Amino acid sequence: MQEQPSPTAKTPLVYTFGNHMHWVDMEWLWGYHVLPGSVRDMLTLCRETEAKGNVNFDGVGYEKLAAENPEALMELREAVRNGTIEIVGASYGQPYGQFHSGESNVRQRVYGVRAVRRLFGVSPTTFWEEEFDFFPQLPQILAGVGIRHASLFFQWTWHTPEVPYEESPAIRWVGQDGTALVAATRNRLNLHQWPEDVDALLAEVSGDGSPWSEARVEGGTVGEGAPTPLIQQWLELMPSPDWMCRSEVLLPRLKQLLNDERFAIECNTLGEYLSGLNPETLPERAYRADQVFHGMTLGKNADKIRRQSAFTEQRILHAETLATALSLFGRPYAQWDVYPTWELEEAWRELLQAQHHDNDECEGLCGHVGKISYGRAAGLAAEVQESLDARVAKSIDRPVVYNPLGWPVPYAVPKRGDHEFIIVLPPCGWAPIDGEGVPVEPATIDLVNRTGSREGTTMAVDESARVTLG
């Protein structure tokens, strides 16, 4: 009997998708159907293909969905419960994290995780944002809110972010403090939302000599026993005929990929895939800031929206610190209760949603609404601070200066006689400005020669600033 040739072994692959949508911008412009429609179109895609995937909405979006369409929230909650869908990212306002301070980034993750826990009864464990959200300290912040897994595949949309390409489908992503997350990589098996991307992928893995079709990748080299290659695809599902990414357009090519006889494709959520890997076998990467690029135009509109973010954050922190200190003073309070919880919580929520990537990336389209949110946040903080200042003024019979920072700060008191005086303000504390200080000589400024001097120290002077000391 003639020996029959053995069938060709199928290439093992894992497929997952992320469905990205948001209340900021999209519901502002398109209407209340956006998030419910995105949920239902995503579940249609899962039913048609038996795929598992991930949902990436802004935290404020989940809150709005609960208020505006609780039926859609229930459908999404059931998909999360039965393991079809995993909630990933879970920031409150989907920011470009590197454009904002560490404090805002912490609040983004805390407020987002709180929203998911409250509405879904689960704690997110996987970070994956469609828009570029990266900085070297991020693993430490993410781990602090319970995140264990991540993906560094960000989609090109109206900007073109760059992250190093890897051969391995997963790495140990290490932050500056040594915190490590198991993370999927940017690699050749990343798919954008366009159907034609599937054609390019099929060519990539079709046995044309690519290492993906011959063996798995281990530690940056081809080898057996390494993670099964992972196909990650970003989607932005919305079942509108005026929208380019909807299940009816994507399903034909996606079914072709998942049913291709050359591949043995398993569908997982991202966290499900990453939790099955052994971190000790993965290559370690500690990406620096100079190894990535956010893909945005540098200095766009003089960075106004980012400067407004920093200013507003400082207003809130000032009010928050002052409120915390004054809560120890006892009655009478500056407000009804011991601490102005609602005002400060709402100020943070307004700030975090204003920091949304579309308010920055699409500044000319929807950024005006984000700027209004910055104004509302600053206004709430200012009201708190003014009432607290009034409370202090009623209790102290001489001028004082308050330091809202957590470290000592020198303060220059206006001249008395021939000298300025420097007093050191204690951390989160007060000092009277008519008390004892350290006298210093006035500075001498020579704008002609652009130099200045004080007590034997010579300094350069920026003539355009026209700053005179003393």
HUGITA-V328172 format. One record per helix or strand of 2 or more residues. SS is the DSSP state (h for helix, s for strand). FROM is the first residue (numbers start at 1). TO is the last residue. Records with the same first field share a line. If there is no record, write none. Layout:
SS = FROM-TO + FROM-TO
This chain:
s = 11-20 + 53-56 + 85-87 + 126-127 + 149-151 + 170-174 + 180-184 + 190-191 + 217-218 + 221-222 + 230-235 + 263-267 + 283-285 + 400-402 + 409-416 + 419-425 + 430-432 + 438-440 + 444-446 + 451-454 + 457-460
h = 23-30 + 33-49 + 59-68 + 70-81 + 97-99 + 102-120 + 138-144 + 196-204 + 211-214 + 247-258 + 270-275 + 279-281 + 289-291 + 300-326 + 341-354 + 357-361 + 363-395
